[in-house]
Amino acid sequence: MPLRDRMFRYAQSLLLSTEEAEDVVHDLLEHFWRERYRLTVRRDAVSFVMTSVRNRCFDRLRQREAVRQRGETILRTAERATTRDAEAWEARELVRQAMAQLPGRQREALHLKDIEGFPTREVAGILGCDEAQVRVLLSRARGGLRAILKEMIDDEKGTRRADW
């Protein structure tokens, strides 16, 4: 239970769907509870749990069309925004949209390291690769994110100028 929020945020970042993320976390917590007597206490329990979340999410992604679902989720999220925090929301949404354009492994590494705050060693364990590969993924993700955000901002500025 102490990992529920982390599990949810990670699942949501992979699935881009609040409802599906809640389902994945609920299913896993239920599974862990049923298997509690068979599961051994592990030193790397957090990595085990996050890897389980990742695997369950990938199972879900194989079952649905990811592009369609991302678009619907972005629209639902946009409808819930309030006027009071619109600017902060727009910045977060811009980053969220930009991150959604990154390749899957880069997006995962960036989310786990920069948003969830996992050390590189644990990110490597969750992703099933070595630390050097995680650093490469992070470097490429950050560079790609900068380029995507710059392009999105430039496009927005061009649209505003055309409206004048």
C-alpha positions as CSV (number, residue, x, y, z in Angstrom):
1,M,0.0,0.0,0.0
2,P,2.8,2.5,0.7
3,L,3.8,2.2,-3.0
4,R,0.2,2.7,-4.4
5,D,0.7,6.4,-5.4
6,R,4.0,5.6,-7.2
7,M,2.5,2.6,-8.9
8,F,-0.5,4.7,-10.0
9,R,1.7,7.6,-11.4
10,Y,3.9,5.2,-13.2
11,A,1.0,3.2,-14.7
12,Q,-0.7,6.5,-15.7
13,S,2.5,7.7,-17.4
14,L,2.6,4.4,-19.4
15,L,-1.0,4.0,-20.2
16,L,-2.0,7.7,-20.4
17,S,-5.3,6.8,-18.9
18,T,-6.4,7.4,-15.3
19,E,-9.0,4.7,-15.4
20,E,-6.7,2.0,-16.8
21,A,-4.0,3.0,-14.4
22,E,-6.4,2.7,-11.5
23,D,-7.4,-0.8,-12.8
24,V,-3.8,-1.9,-13.1
25,V,-2.9,-0.8,-9.6
26,H,-6.0,-2.4,-8.1
27,D,-5.4,-5.6,-10.0
28,L,-1.7,-5.8,-8.8
29,L,-2.5,-4.9,-5.2
30,E,-5.2,-7.6,-5.2
31,H,-2.7,-10.1,-6.8
32,F,0.0,-9.2,-4.3
33,W,-2.5,-9.7,-1.4
34,R,-3.7,-13.1,-2.7
35,E,-0.1,-14.2,-3.1
36,R,1.3,-12.6,0.1
37,Y,2.2,-15.9,1.7
38,R,4.1,-17.1,-1.4
39,L,5.9,-13.8,-2.0
40,T,9.3,-13.5,-0.3
41,V,10.5,-10.3,1.3
42,R,12.9,-8.8,-1.1
43,R,15.5,-6.1,-0.7
44,D,14.5,-4.7,-4.0
45,A,10.8,-4.8,-3.3
46,V,10.2,-1.4,-4.9
47,S,11.9,-2.4,-8.1
48,F,9.9,-5.6,-8.2
49,V,6.6,-3.8,-7.7
50,M,7.4,-1.2,-10.3
51,T,8.5,-3.9,-12.8
52,S,5.2,-5.6,-12.1
53,V,3.4,-2.4,-12.9
54,R,5.4,-2.0,-16.1
55,N,4.6,-5.5,-17.2
56,R,0.9,-5.2,-16.5
57,C,0.8,-1.9,-18.3
58,F,2.5,-3.4,-21.4
59,D,-0.1,-6.2,-21.3
60,R,-2.8,-3.5,-21.4
61,L,-1.1,-1.6,-24.2
62,R,-1.1,-4.7,-26.4
63,Q,-4.9,-4.9,-26.0
64,R,-5.8,-1.5,-27.2
65,E,-5.0,1.1,-29.7
66,A,-2.7,3.5,-27.9
67,V,-2.9,6.5,-30.2
68,R,-6.7,6.7,-30.0
69,Q,-6.7,6.4,-26.2
70,R,-4.0,9.1,-25.8
71,G,-6.1,11.6,-27.8
72,E,-9.2,10.9,-25.7
73,T,-7.3,11.2,-22.5
74,I,-5.8,14.5,-23.5
75,L,-9.3,15.8,-24.4
76,R,-10.9,14.7,-21.1
77,T,-8.0,16.2,-19.1
78,A,-8.4,19.5,-21.0
79,E,-12.1,19.7,-20.2
80,R,-11.4,19.4,-16.5
81,A,-9.0,22.3,-16.3
82,T,-10.1,25.3,-14.3
83,T,-9.6,28.9,-15.3
84,R,-7.7,29.7,-12.0
85,D,-4.8,27.3,-12.8
86,A,-5.0,27.4,-16.6
87,E,-1.4,28.6,-17.1
88,A,0.1,26.0,-14.9
89,W,-2.1,23.3,-16.4
90,E,-1.1,24.4,-19.9
91,A,2.6,24.1,-19.1
92,R,2.1,20.7,-17.6
93,E,-0.1,19.6,-20.5
94,L,2.4,20.9,-23.0
95,V,5.1,18.8,-21.3
96,R,2.8,15.8,-21.0
97,Q,2.0,16.1,-24.8
98,A,5.7,16.4,-25.6
99,M,6.6,13.4,-23.4
100,A,3.8,11.4,-25.2
101,Q,5.7,11.9,-28.4
102,L,9.0,10.4,-27.1
103,P,9.8,6.8,-27.9
104,G,8.4,4.5,-25.2
105,R,11.7,3.5,-23.5
106,Q,12.9,7.2,-23.4
107,R,9.5,8.3,-21.9
108,E,9.7,5.5,-19.3
109,A,13.2,6.3,-18.2
110,L,12.5,10.1,-18.0
111,H,9.3,9.5,-16.0
112,L,11.0,7.1,-13.5
113,K,14.1,9.3,-13.1
114,D,12.9,12.8,-13.3
115,I,9.3,12.6,-12.1
116,E,9.3,9.6,-9.7
117,G,12.9,10.3,-8.5
118,F,14.2,6.8,-8.8
119,P,18.0,6.5,-8.7
120,T,19.6,5.4,-12.0
121,R,20.3,2.0,-10.6
122,E,16.7,1.3,-9.8
123,V,15.5,2.7,-13.2
124,A,17.9,0.2,-14.8
125,G,16.4,-2.6,-12.8
126,I,12.9,-1.7,-13.7
127,L,13.6,-1.3,-17.4
128,G,15.8,-4.4,-17.5
129,C,18.9,-2.8,-18.8
130,D,22.2,-1.4,-17.4
131,E,22.9,2.0,-15.9
132,A,24.8,3.2,-18.9
133,Q,21.9,2.5,-21.2
134,V,19.6,4.4,-18.8
135,R,21.9,7.4,-19.0
136,V,21.8,7.2,-22.8
137,L,18.0,6.9,-22.8
138,L,17.7,9.9,-20.4
139,S,20.1,12.0,-22.5
140,R,18.2,11.3,-25.7
141,A,14.8,11.8,-23.9
142,R,15.8,15.2,-22.5
143,G,17.2,16.3,-25.9
144,G,14.1,15.1,-27.7
145,L,11.8,16.7,-25.1
146,R,13.7,20.1,-25.6
147,A,13.3,19.8,-29.4
148,I,9.6,18.9,-29.2
149,L,8.8,21.6,-26.7
150,K,10.7,24.2,-28.8
151,E,8.8,23.2,-31.9
152,M,5.5,23.3,-30.1
153,I,6.2,26.8,-28.6
154,D,7.4,28.0,-32.0
155,D,4.3,26.7,-33.7
156,E,2.1,28.4,-31.0
157,K,4.0,31.7,-31.5
158,G,3.5,31.5,-35.3
159,T,-0.2,30.9,-34.8
160,R,-0.5,33.9,-32.5
161,R,1.2,36.1,-35.1
162,A,-1.1,34.9,-37.8
163,D,-4.1,35.8,-35.6
164,W,-3.0,39.5,-35.3
